[in-house]
Amino acid sequence: MTANASSSTTQSHSGKNHYVALAFFIVVCFAVAATGGLFPPDEWFASLNRPGFAPPNWLFGPVWTVLYLMIAVSGWMVWKSPAAVSKTAAFMAFVFQLLLNAAWSAIFFGLHNPGWALVEIGFLWLAILWTIVLFRRHSRTASMLLVPYLAWVSFAAVLNYGFWSLNS
């Protein structure tokens, strides 16, 4: 086997690993999304006073689908970036914000507690911001892919506050 053939095989193998890793990140992010499905809006939610700026319920699914895909791609980009700086802290922040993301639906819809959900979304917002900062060390593009997520969670926090203030 020539040197060129060997390097071509290595690149091909590496490329396959990258796609497997991308699939892994997508599965993990959409598993987090699926946890929200365990706590769908119910009669309690329908009975709440809605802030005037609340979007229609059907909008949340498409927006979150795009955001979860962006979150997955962002994580994947950092995973495949050169390891010039340790990625451990970046991935700890990434996992932590995903856990907080999953917890919000359980608190708001499952426990019917907009007040605690508001506190929790504040921690989620900080965790996303921290993930953006840490991801920036590895990939500017990966960090920028999380900015729409931060913006949407910012809006969700204001919306959460609206529900809490109108119904407490």
matplotlib code that plots the C-alpha trace (Angstrom):
import matplotlib.pyplot as plt

x = [0.0, 1.4, 1.6, -1.2, -3.5, -2.8, -3.5, -6.6, -7.9, -7.1, -9.0, -11.9, -12.0, -11.8, -14.6, -16.8, -16.1, -17.1, -20.5, -21.0, -20.2, -22.6, -25.3, -24.5, -24.8, -28.1, -29.5, -28.5, -30.0, -33.2, -33.4, -33.4, -36.1, -38.1, -38.1, -40.2, -42.7, -43.2, -44.7, -47.0, -49.2, -52.3, -55.6, -53.7, -51.6, -54.7, -56.4, -53.5, -53.7, -51.5, -49.2, -50.3, -47.0, -47.2, -46.8, -49.2, -48.4, -47.7, -44.7, -42.6, -42.1, -40.6, -38.4, -37.1, -36.4, -34.1, -32.5, -31.8, -30.2, -28.0, -27.1, -26.1, -24.0, -22.3, -21.3, -20.1, -18.0, -16.2, -15.8, -14.0, -12.0, -8.2, -7.6, -5.4, -7.2, -8.9, -12.5, -13.5, -14.9, -16.7, -18.4, -19.3, -21.0, -22.7, -24.1, -25.1, -27.1, -28.8, -29.8, -31.2, -33.0, -34.7, -35.6, -37.5, -40.5, -40.7, -40.8, -43.1, -45.5, -45.0, -45.0, -47.1, -44.7, -43.9, -42.1, -39.5, -39.3, -38.4, -35.5, -34.4, -34.5, -32.2, -29.6, -30.2, -29.5, -26.3, -25.3, -25.9, -23.9, -21.0, -21.1, -20.9, -17.8, -16.1, -17.0, -15.5, -12.1, -12.5, -14.7, -16.2, -18.8, -19.9, -20.3, -22.3, -24.6, -25.7, -26.6, -30.1, -30.6, -29.6, -31.9, -34.9, -34.3, -34.1, -37.5, -38.8, -37.6, -39.6, -42.6, -42.1, -42.1, -45.3, -47.1, -45.8, -46.8, -50.2, -51.0, -49.5]
y = [0.0, 3.4, 6.3, 8.1, 5.1, 4.8, 8.5, 8.3, 5.3, 7.2, 10.3, 8.2, 6.4, 9.7, 11.1, 8.1, 8.7, 12.3, 11.3, 8.8, 11.5, 13.9, 11.3, 10.8, 14.5, 14.7, 11.7, 13.1, 16.5, 15.1, 12.8, 15.9, 17.3, 14.1, 14.6, 17.7, 15.5, 13.7, 16.9, 18.3, 21.3, 20.1, 21.5, 23.4, 25.2, 25.9, 27.5, 30.0, 33.6, 34.1, 37.0, 39.1, 38.5, 34.7, 33.0, 30.3, 26.8, 25.3, 27.6, 26.0, 22.6, 23.9, 26.5, 23.9, 21.4, 23.8, 24.9, 21.3, 20.6, 23.7, 22.7, 19.2, 20.6, 23.0, 20.2, 18.1, 21.0, 21.4, 17.6, 17.5, 20.6, 20.3, 19.7, 22.7, 23.5, 20.9, 20.3, 18.8, 22.0, 22.9, 19.5, 19.6, 23.0, 21.5, 18.6, 20.7, 23.1, 20.1, 18.8, 22.1, 22.4, 19.0, 20.0, 23.1, 21.3, 19.0, 21.9, 24.2, 21.7, 18.6, 20.3, 23.2, 25.6, 28.7, 30.3, 27.6, 27.2, 30.9, 30.4, 27.3, 29.1, 31.7, 29.0, 27.6, 31.0, 31.3, 27.7, 28.4, 31.6, 29.8, 27.1, 29.7, 31.2, 27.8, 26.7, 29.9, 28.7, 25.7, 27.0, 30.4, 28.9, 26.4, 29.2, 31.3, 28.4, 28.6, 32.3, 31.8, 29.2, 31.8, 34.4, 31.9, 31.0, 34.7, 35.1, 32.0, 33.4, 36.6, 34.5, 32.3, 35.5, 36.6, 33.4, 33.5, 37.1, 36.8, 33.6, 33.8]
z = [0.0, -0.9, 1.5, -0.4, -0.2, 3.6, 4.3, 2.1, 4.2, 7.5, 6.3, 5.2, 8.5, 10.3, 8.2, 9.2, 12.8, 12.4, 11.0, 13.7, 16.3, 14.6, 14.7, 18.4, 19.2, 17.3, 19.2, 22.5, 21.8, 20.5, 23.5, 25.6, 23.4, 23.9, 27.7, 27.1, 25.4, 28.7, 30.1, 27.4, 28.0, 29.8, 31.2, 33.8, 31.2, 29.1, 32.2, 32.7, 31.8, 28.8, 28.3, 25.3, 23.5, 23.9, 20.5, 19.4, 20.9, 17.5, 17.0, 19.8, 18.1, 14.8, 16.7, 19.1, 16.4, 14.6, 17.9, 19.0, 15.6, 16.0, 19.5, 18.2, 15.4, 17.8, 20.1, 17.2, 15.9, 19.2, 19.5, 16.1, 16.7, 17.4, 21.1, 21.6, 24.9, 27.1, 26.0, 29.4, 30.8, 27.5, 27.4, 31.1, 30.5, 27.3, 29.2, 32.2, 30.0, 28.3, 31.7, 32.7, 29.4, 30.1, 33.6, 32.7, 31.1, 34.1, 36.5, 34.5, 32.9, 35.1, 38.6, 37.4, 39.0, 36.9, 39.8, 40.2, 36.4, 36.2, 38.7, 36.8, 33.4, 34.9, 35.6, 32.1, 30.6, 32.5, 31.5, 27.8, 28.1, 29.8, 27.1, 24.4, 26.1, 26.5, 23.0, 21.6, 22.6, 20.2, 17.4, 16.8, 14.5, 17.2, 19.8, 17.3, 16.6, 20.3, 20.1, 18.7, 21.5, 24.0, 22.4, 22.4, 26.0, 26.8, 25.2, 27.0, 30.3, 29.7, 28.7, 31.8, 33.9, 32.1, 33.0, 36.6, 37.2, 35.6, 37.5, 41.0]

ax = plt.figure().add_subplot(projection="3d")
ax.plot(x, y, z, "-o")
ax.set_aspect("equal")
plt.show()
